[in-house]
Amino acid sequence: MSDTVVSIENLGKCYRLQHQGTGLNAAAYSRINEELARMVLNPLRKIVGKEPMGSHTTTEEFWALKNVSLEIKRGERLGLIGRNGAGKSTFLKLLSRIITPTTGRFSMEGKIASLLEVGTGFHPELTGRENIFLNGSVFGLKRYQIQEKYDEIVEFSGVERFLDTPVKRYSSGMQVRLAFSVAAHLDPEIMIIDEVLAVGDARFQKKCIGKMNEVANTANRTIIFVTHSMGFVEALCNRAILLEGGEMTADSEDVQMVVHNYLESTIDQTLVKAEWRNPGGQVENEFFDLLYMGMEGAATRFANNRPIRVQFEIDLKKTDPRLMLGIAIFNDENSLIAVSFCTDVDPELPSRMQPGLQTVVCEIPPHLLNERTHRLEFAARVHQGPNITEIGTCPASIKFEVAGGLSDSPYWTERRAGFCAPHLKWGVQ
């Protein structure tokens, strides 16, 4: 039996979009005053030989997916990430055979369970109990096979009190719980899941992640998963694909690298670069001039599980062992998180600096900051002397973001509460 369960060659989907004229030339979705004007003026325009209003239509080709080729192995947990409109849902609909491709071909081996929308595969007039058996029969299972799994499905879904209620009266969260439970317990070879899990509560999301890990690891099933939650991708997937504008721009088993590249591409444009250059001597004093402060590569987005390297360039006017250079870290609500000075660990560091240009490096350790936007501010003072800069008001400051890398545990799929997200040592004695 081949390890490849999905084979895709040059897959593409093209839609033809029609555009009507705007204003009085619009033929659809116009306001009533525009319709009245068109009704009055069009007969007159025909008399004088002019084109009627609203008759101008243009057609445009839109490639929702283009030139995608890949192979998916048995047991892989593939995460598809990208912006809205990148082609993720189109890709899943093609694999689920809901729509047909414009170009290319694909082949799949085994039973497929698709969860693409809330209520997918459910008949709204039937009860939850009836829909379980309906879905099972669609999978090709006999009634006795469904009954063998029935108790597990009901227990996992948590909707046992409402099993004899028509599904149309279920909330969207209840529908997702039951649909996922059915799909996960009827032993599909391939599970295709769109962003539907975002509807469920956090506790159920964690149950789903655990179940998908179990299905992939113990039963060697394949999972193709679309989500905007990078925590889900890092917790669940052992391979990630990045789609941009309908094309595949990254495909790697280094999931964190793909996530990092995606987050870099969506960075807040107001951050620009994580660096500050002294405009007109704003931080000058009798000890030094601060010329530059920046982060490694001037990057503005970092994962929680990697160190963040900060460096300063100063023009040191005189050596003084009492000089303390440091940083202050604030969150996006301007709350102070931490302050650190170069003398905290090495009190002799200022004594080793020589007059002239100096580069001072500080490393923020991994597993410290939580996911959010932060502001890093330069700080300086003289031991048992005056503050050179006042924390919270220094003009030398830069913004950066922490996103992803919170935990290797499947139990953490979203940003934690609090300012920090440390990894503490745990054990049993």
C-alpha positions as CSV (number, residue, x, y, z in Angstrom):
1,M,0.0,0.0,0.0
2,S,1.4,3.4,-1.1
3,D,2.2,6.0,1.5
4,T,0.8,8.7,-0.7
5,V,-2.9,9.2,-0.2
6,V,-3.4,12.5,-2.0
7,S,-1.6,13.3,-5.3
8,I,-2.1,16.8,-6.8
9,E,-0.8,18.0,-10.2
10,N,-1.1,21.7,-11.4
11,L,-4.5,22.1,-9.7
12,G,-6.2,25.4,-10.5
13,K,-9.7,26.9,-10.2
14,C,-10.7,30.0,-12.3
15,Y,-13.9,32.0,-11.9
16,R,-15.4,34.4,-14.4
17,L,-16.5,37.6,-12.7
18,Q,-19.0,40.0,-14.4
19,H,-18.8,43.7,-13.6
20,Q,-21.7,46.1,-14.3
21,G,-21.3,49.9,-14.8
22,T,-21.6,52.1,-11.7
23,G,-24.1,54.8,-10.8
24,L,-26.8,55.2,-13.5
25,N,-25.0,52.6,-15.6
26,A,-25.4,49.9,-13.0
27,A,-27.7,47.1,-14.1
28,A,-27.9,45.3,-10.7
29,Y,-28.1,46.2,-7.0
30,S,-28.9,49.8,-7.8
31,R,-30.9,52.2,-5.7
32,I,-34.6,53.0,-6.5
33,N,-33.8,56.5,-7.8
34,E,-31.3,55.1,-10.2
35,E,-33.9,52.5,-11.4
36,L,-36.5,55.3,-11.9
37,A,-34.0,57.4,-13.9
38,R,-33.2,54.4,-16.1
39,M,-36.9,53.7,-16.7
40,V,-37.5,57.3,-17.9
41,L,-34.3,57.9,-19.8
42,N,-33.7,54.6,-21.6
43,P,-36.7,54.9,-24.0
44,L,-35.4,58.4,-24.9
45,R,-31.9,57.1,-25.4
46,K,-33.2,54.4,-27.8
47,I,-35.0,57.0,-29.9
48,V,-31.8,59.1,-30.4
49,G,-29.7,56.0,-31.0
50,K,-27.7,55.9,-27.8
51,E,-26.8,52.8,-25.7
52,P,-29.3,52.2,-22.8
53,M,-28.0,52.8,-19.3
54,G,-26.9,49.7,-17.4
55,S,-26.1,47.7,-20.6
56,H,-22.3,47.8,-20.2
57,T,-20.9,44.6,-18.8
58,T,-17.2,43.5,-18.5
59,T,-15.9,40.0,-17.7
60,E,-12.8,39.2,-15.7
61,E,-11.0,36.0,-14.9
62,F,-10.2,35.4,-11.3
63,W,-7.9,32.5,-10.3
64,A,-8.8,31.4,-6.8
65,L,-6.2,28.6,-7.0
66,K,-3.3,28.2,-9.5
67,N,-0.6,25.7,-10.3
68,V,-0.7,23.8,-7.0
69,S,1.2,20.5,-7.0
70,L,2.0,18.3,-4.0
71,E,1.8,14.9,-2.5
72,I,0.3,14.2,1.0
73,K,1.5,11.1,2.8
74,R,-0.5,8.8,5.0
75,G,-0.5,10.0,8.6
76,E,0.5,13.6,7.8
77,R,-1.2,16.5,9.5
78,L,-1.1,19.3,6.9
79,G,-2.0,22.8,7.9
80,L,-3.0,25.3,5.2
81,I,-2.5,29.0,6.2
82,G,-2.8,32.3,4.4
83,R,-4.8,35.5,4.3
84,N,-8.6,35.6,3.5
85,G,-8.9,35.0,-0.2
86,A,-5.6,33.1,-0.5
87,G,-7.4,30.0,-1.9
88,K,-7.5,27.8,1.2
89,S,-11.2,27.0,1.2
90,T,-11.2,26.6,-2.6
91,F,-8.4,24.0,-2.2
92,L,-10.5,22.0,0.4
93,K,-13.7,22.2,-1.7
94,L,-11.8,20.8,-4.7
95,L,-10.4,17.9,-2.7
96,S,-13.9,17.3,-1.3
97,R,-15.3,17.3,-4.9
98,I,-17.7,20.0,-4.1
99,I,-16.4,22.0,-7.1
100,T,-14.5,20.9,-10.2
101,P,-11.0,22.1,-11.1
102,T,-10.3,24.3,-14.1
103,T,-6.9,22.9,-14.6
104,G,-4.9,20.0,-13.3
105,R,-5.9,16.8,-11.6
106,F,-5.8,15.0,-8.3
107,S,-6.3,11.6,-6.8
108,M,-7.2,10.5,-3.3
109,E,-7.2,7.0,-1.6
110,G,-9.6,6.1,1.1
111,K,-12.7,7.4,2.8
112,I,-12.9,11.2,3.2
113,A,-14.6,13.2,6.0
114,S,-15.1,16.9,5.2
115,L,-16.1,19.6,7.7
116,L,-16.2,22.8,5.6
117,E,-19.1,24.7,7.0
118,V,-21.3,24.7,10.1
119,G,-24.0,22.1,9.6
120,T,-22.2,20.3,6.7
121,G,-23.8,16.9,6.1
122,F,-26.7,17.4,8.5
123,H,-30.4,17.4,7.5
124,P,-31.9,20.3,9.6
125,E,-35.3,18.6,10.1
126,L,-33.8,15.4,11.4
127,T,-32.7,14.9,15.1
128,G,-29.1,14.6,16.2
129,R,-29.6,10.9,16.7
130,E,-31.0,10.5,13.1
131,N,-28.2,12.6,11.6
132,I,-25.5,10.4,13.2
133,F,-26.9,7.4,11.4
134,L,-27.5,9.4,8.2
135,N,-23.8,10.5,8.2
136,G,-22.6,6.9,9.0
137,S,-24.6,5.6,6.0
138,V,-23.1,8.2,3.8
139,F,-19.7,6.9,4.8
140,G,-20.8,3.5,3.7
141,L,-21.1,2.0,7.1
142,K,-23.7,-0.6,8.1
143,R,-26.1,0.2,11.0
144,Y,-24.4,-2.2,13.4
145,Q,-21.0,-0.5,12.6
146,I,-22.5,2.9,13.5
147,Q,-24.0,1.5,16.7
148,E,-20.6,0.3,17.8
149,K,-19.3,3.9,17.6
150,Y,-22.5,5.6,18.8
151,D,-21.7,5.9,22.5
152,E,-18.3,7.4,21.8
153,I,-19.7,9.9,19.3
154,V,-22.4,11.1,21.8
155,E,-20.0,11.3,24.7
156,F,-17.4,13.3,22.8
157,S,-19.9,15.7,21.3
158,G,-21.5,16.6,24.7
159,V,-24.9,17.1,23.2
160,E,-26.6,14.0,24.6
161,R,-29.5,16.0,26.2
162,F,-30.5,17.2,22.7
163,L,-30.1,14.1,20.6
164,D,-33.8,13.9,19.9
165,T,-34.1,17.6,19.0
166,P,-34.0,18.6,15.3
167,V,-30.6,19.9,14.3
168,K,-32.1,23.1,13.0
169,R,-32.7,24.1,16.7
170,Y,-29.0,23.5,17.6
171,S,-26.6,26.4,18.0
172,S,-23.7,26.7,15.6
173,G,-21.4,25.5,18.3
174,M,-23.6,22.4,19.0
175,Q,-23.7,21.5,15.3
176,V,-19.9,21.7,15.1
177,R,-19.5,19.6,18.2
178,L,-21.7,16.8,16.8
179,A,-20.3,17.1,13.2
180,F,-16.7,16.8,14.3
181,S,-17.5,14.0,16.7
182,V,-19.2,12.0,13.9
183,A,-16.4,12.7,11.4
184,A,-13.6,11.8,13.9
185,H,-15.2,8.5,15.1
186,L,-16.3,7.0,11.8
187,D,-12.7,6.1,10.9
188,P,-12.1,8.2,7.7
189,E,-8.7,7.8,6.1
190,I,-8.6,11.5,5.3
191,M,-10.1,14.3,7.4
192,I,-10.6,17.7,5.7
193,I,-11.4,20.5,8.1
194,D,-12.0,24.2,7.4
195,E,-12.2,27.0,9.9
196,V,-15.3,25.4,11.6
197,L,-13.6,24.7,14.9
198,A,-13.3,28.4,15.6
199,V,-17.1,28.3,16.4
200,G,-16.6,25.9,19.3
201,D,-15.6,26.9,22.8
202,A,-11.9,26.8,23.9
203,R,-12.4,23.5,25.9
204,F,-13.9,21.7,22.9
205,Q,-11.2,23.1,20.6
206,K,-8.6,21.5,22.8
207,K,-10.5,18.2,22.8
208,C,-10.6,18.3,19.0
209,I,-6.8,18.9,18.8
210,G,-6.2,16.0,21.1
211,K,-8.6,13.8,19.1
212,M,-6.9,14.7,15.8
213,N,-3.5,14.0,17.2
214,E,-4.8,10.6,18.4
215,V,-6.4,9.8,15.0
216,A,-3.2,10.8,13.1
217,N,-0.7,9.0,15.4
218,T,-2.5,5.8,16.4
219,A,-4.7,5.2,13.4
220,N,-2.3,6.7,10.9
221,R,-5.0,8.9,9.4
222,T,-4.3,12.0,7.3
223,I,-5.6,15.4,8.3
224,I,-5.8,18.5,6.1
225,F,-6.6,21.5,8.2
226,V,-7.3,25.2,7.5
227,T,-7.3,27.7,10.3
228,H,-6.3,31.3,11.1
229,S,-5.1,30.1,14.6
230,M,-1.4,29.7,14.4
231,G,-1.6,28.0,17.8
232,F,-3.7,25.3,16.2
233,V,-1.2,24.9,13.4
234,E,1.8,24.6,15.7
235,A,0.1,22.3,18.1
236,L,-1.4,19.9,15.5
237,C,0.5,19.9,12.2
238,N,3.7,18.3,11.2
239,R,3.7,20.0,7.8
240,A,2.5,23.4,6.7
241,I,1.7,25.1,3.4
242,L,1.4,28.8,2.8
243,L,-1.0,30.1,0.1
244,E,-0.8,33.6,-1.2
245,G,-3.0,34.8,-4.0
246,G,-4.0,31.3,-4.9
247,E,-0.5,30.0,-5.3
248,M,1.6,27.9,-3.0
249,T,4.6,29.9,-1.7
250,A,5.8,27.6,1.1
251,D,5.7,23.9,1.9
252,S,7.8,22.6,4.7
253,E,7.8,20.2,7.7
254,D,9.3,23.1,9.6
255,V,5.9,24.3,10.7
256,Q,7.2,27.1,12.8
257,M,9.3,28.5,9.9
258,V,6.2,28.6,7.6
259,V,4.1,30.2,10.4
260,H,6.9,32.8,11.0
261,N,7.1,33.7,7.3
262,Y,3.3,34.1,7.1
263,L,3.2,36.3,10.2
264,E,6.0,38.4,8.7
265,S,4.0,38.9,5.5
266,T,1.0,40.1,7.5
267,I,2.9,42.5,9.8
268,D,1.4,45.7,10.9
269,Q,2.6,48.3,8.5
270,T,2.7,50.9,11.3
271,L,5.7,49.0,12.8
272,V,7.8,49.3,9.7
273,K,11.2,48.3,11.2
274,A,12.2,47.6,14.8
275,E,14.9,50.2,15.0
276,W,15.5,53.7,16.2
277,R,18.1,56.2,15.0
278,N,18.9,59.3,17.0
279,P,17.3,62.3,15.2
280,G,19.0,65.4,16.2
281,G,20.7,64.3,19.5
282,Q,17.6,63.4,21.5
283,V,19.5,61.1,23.9
284,E,22.7,62.9,24.7
285,N,24.3,63.5,28.1
286,E,27.7,63.9,29.8
287,F,28.4,60.1,29.6
288,F,27.3,59.1,26.0
289,D,25.3,59.8,22.9
290,L,22.8,57.1,21.9
291,L,23.1,56.7,18.1
292,Y,21.0,53.6,17.4
293,M,18.8,51.0,19.0
294,G,17.4,48.0,17.1
295,M,16.5,44.4,17.0
296,E,18.3,41.7,15.1
297,G,17.6,42.2,11.4
298,A,15.3,45.0,12.3
299,A,12.6,42.3,12.4
300,T,9.3,43.3,14.0
301,R,7.8,39.9,14.7
302,F,9.2,37.1,16.8
303,A,8.1,33.7,18.1
304,N,7.8,33.2,21.9
305,N,10.2,30.2,21.8
306,R,13.1,32.1,20.2
307,P,15.5,34.7,21.8
308,I,15.1,38.3,20.8
309,R,18.4,40.1,20.3
310,V,18.6,43.9,21.0
311,Q,21.6,46.1,20.4
312,F,22.6,49.7,21.1
313,E,25.2,51.8,19.5
314,I,26.6,54.6,21.7
315,D,29.3,57.1,21.4
316,L,30.9,56.8,24.9
317,K,32.4,60.1,26.1
318,K,33.9,58.8,29.3
319,T,34.2,55.5,31.2
320,D,32.3,55.3,34.4
321,P,31.8,52.0,36.3
322,R,28.5,53.4,37.7
323,L,26.9,53.7,34.3
324,M,23.9,51.4,33.8
325,L,22.4,50.9,30.3
326,G,19.2,49.0,30.0
327,I,15.8,48.4,28.5
328,A,12.2,48.7,29.6
329,I,9.5,46.5,28.0
330,F,5.9,47.7,27.8
331,N,2.8,45.9,26.4
332,D,0.3,47.5,23.9
333,E,-1.6,48.9,26.9
334,N,1.5,50.8,27.9
335,S,1.8,48.7,31.1
336,L,5.4,48.1,32.2
337,I,6.3,44.4,32.0
338,A,10.0,44.4,32.9
339,V,13.2,46.5,33.3
340,S,16.7,45.1,32.8
341,F,20.1,46.8,33.1
342,C,23.5,45.6,31.8
343,T,24.8,45.4,35.4
344,D,22.2,42.9,36.5
345,V,24.4,39.9,35.7
346,D,27.7,41.5,35.0
347,P,28.4,44.5,37.2
348,E,31.9,45.0,35.7
349,L,30.6,45.4,32.1
350,P,30.6,49.3,32.2
351,S,34.2,49.2,33.4
352,R,35.3,47.3,30.3
353,M,33.8,49.8,27.8
354,Q,36.3,52.2,26.2
355,P,35.6,55.8,25.1
356,G,34.3,56.0,21.5
357,L,31.8,53.9,19.5
358,Q,30.5,50.9,21.5
359,T,27.9,48.2,20.6
360,V,26.0,46.8,23.6
361,V,24.0,43.7,23.1
362,C,21.0,42.4,25.2
363,E,19.2,39.1,24.6
364,I,15.6,38.7,25.7
365,P,15.3,35.0,26.6
366,P,12.8,32.7,24.9
367,H,9.5,31.8,26.6
368,L,9.1,35.1,28.3
369,L,6.8,37.5,26.5
370,N,3.2,36.7,25.6
371,E,1.6,37.1,22.2
372,R,0.8,40.8,21.5
373,T,2.5,44.0,20.4
374,H,5.2,45.4,22.7
375,R,7.2,48.5,23.0
376,L,10.9,48.4,24.0
377,E,12.4,51.6,25.4
378,F,16.0,52.5,26.1
379,A,16.8,53.1,29.8
380,A,19.9,54.6,31.4
381,R,20.9,55.7,34.9
382,V,23.9,56.2,37.2
383,H,24.2,53.8,40.1
384,Q,23.3,55.7,43.3
385,G,23.0,58.8,41.1
386,P,20.5,60.4,38.8
387,N,18.4,58.8,36.1
388,I,19.7,59.7,32.7
389,T,16.4,58.7,31.1
390,E,13.0,58.5,32.8
391,I,11.3,55.1,32.2
392,G,8.2,55.6,30.2
393,T,9.2,58.9,28.5
394,C,12.5,58.1,26.7
395,P,12.1,59.0,22.9
396,A,14.3,56.0,22.0
397,S,11.7,53.3,21.7
398,I,10.6,50.7,19.1
399,K,7.6,48.4,18.6
400,F,7.6,44.7,17.9
401,E,5.2,41.8,18.1
402,V,5.4,38.3,19.7
403,A,3.3,35.7,17.8
404,G,3.4,32.0,17.9
405,G,5.7,29.5,19.6
406,L,3.8,29.7,23.0
407,S,4.0,26.0,23.7
408,D,4.6,22.5,22.3
409,S,1.6,21.2,24.2
410,P,-1.7,20.5,22.4
411,Y,-3.5,22.1,25.4
412,W,-2.4,25.6,24.4
413,T,-3.9,26.7,21.1
414,E,-4.5,30.4,21.8
415,R,-2.9,33.3,23.5
416,R,-2.5,32.9,27.3
417,A,-3.8,35.3,29.8
418,G,-1.4,37.7,31.4
419,F,1.6,39.8,30.3
420,C,4.1,36.9,30.1
421,A,4.0,33.3,28.8
422,P,6.9,31.5,30.5
423,H,7.8,27.9,30.4
424,L,8.3,26.8,34.0
425,K,10.0,23.6,35.1
426,W,7.5,21.0,36.4
427,G,8.1,17.6,37.9
428,V,6.8,14.9,40.3
429,Q,8.7,14.0,43.5
